[in-house]
Amino acid sequence: MSAVTDPATVAECLRVGAGFSQGDRNWIAEQFATLDSRLAGFHADATEMEVSVKDREAKGQKVTLECWIAGRQKIVTTSTEEDLHAALNDVRDDLRRRLNDAKTKQEPRNNKHLRDVNQPAPELEPDIDPARAEAETV
């Protein structure tokens, strides 16, 4: 796997959408900081995240976290937890799981198109007594 020269981080890639203010951004970025290790495998300029909330602090609030990574399908996670902090943690954890699942699907072990199925098996040499081998070649 090649190293990413400019790894994505939550601080660089996160935008706040409807229901949040720019003042909330730093607090949310701190909550999502554990995603940095998962995002580090992607280029910062090819990764975007947006978090939004509908009906903030109301009984039916809905938090949505969207993630766009170049070359992959958009990932959308949602939470209807009533507590805003719990809802943010819920969408964060769900995004981490979905990113891990997407990575696993692209690994050769789990993707038959990426596996080298025609790789020859190593040939096993039979155990031959060295003295016997010399006698057979003489």
Residue pairs with C-beta under 8 A, 6 or more apart in sequence:
1 41
4 40
4 41
4 42
4 43
5 43
6 43
6 44
6 45
7 39
7 40
7 41
7 42
7 43
7 44
8 39
8 40
8 42
8 43
8 44
8 46
8 47
9 36
9 39
9 40
9 44
10 29
10 32
10 33
10 35
10 36
10 39
10 49
11 29
12 44
13 39
13 44
13 47
13 48
13 49
14 25
14 28
14 29
14 32
14 49
14 50
14 51
15 48
15 49
15 50
15 51
16 22
16 24
16 25
16 28
16 50
16 51
16 52
17 50
17 51
17 52
17 64
18 52
18 53
18 54
19 52
19 53
19 54
19 55
19 56
20 28
20 51
20 52
20 53
20 56
28 51
28 88
31 85
31 88
31 89
31 92
32 49
32 51
32 88
32 92
34 92
34 96
35 92
35 95
35 96
35 99
38 96
38 99
38 100
39 47
39 99
41 103
42 69
42 70
43 70
46 69
46 70
46 71
47 67
47 68
47 69
47 70
48 67
48 68
49 65
49 66
49 67
49 68
50 65
50 66
51 63
51 64
51 65
51 66
51 88
51 91
52 63
52 64
53 61
53 62
53 63
53 64
53 84
53 87
54 61
54 62
54 64
55 61
55 62
56 84
57 84
59 82
60 80
61 80
61 82
61 84
61 87
62 78
62 79
62 80
63 78
63 79
63 80
63 81
63 84
63 87
63 88
63 90
63 91
64 76
64 77
64 78
64 91
65 76
65 77
65 78
65 91
65 92
65 94
65 95
66 74
66 75
66 76
66 77
67 74
67 75
67 76
67 77
67 95
67 99
68 74
69 75
72 102
75 95
75 98
75 99
75 102
77 90
77 91
77 94
77 95
77 98
78 91
79 86
79 87
79 88
79 90
79 91
79 94
80 87
81 87
81 90
104 110
105 111
106 114
107 114
108 114
108 115
108 116
109 115
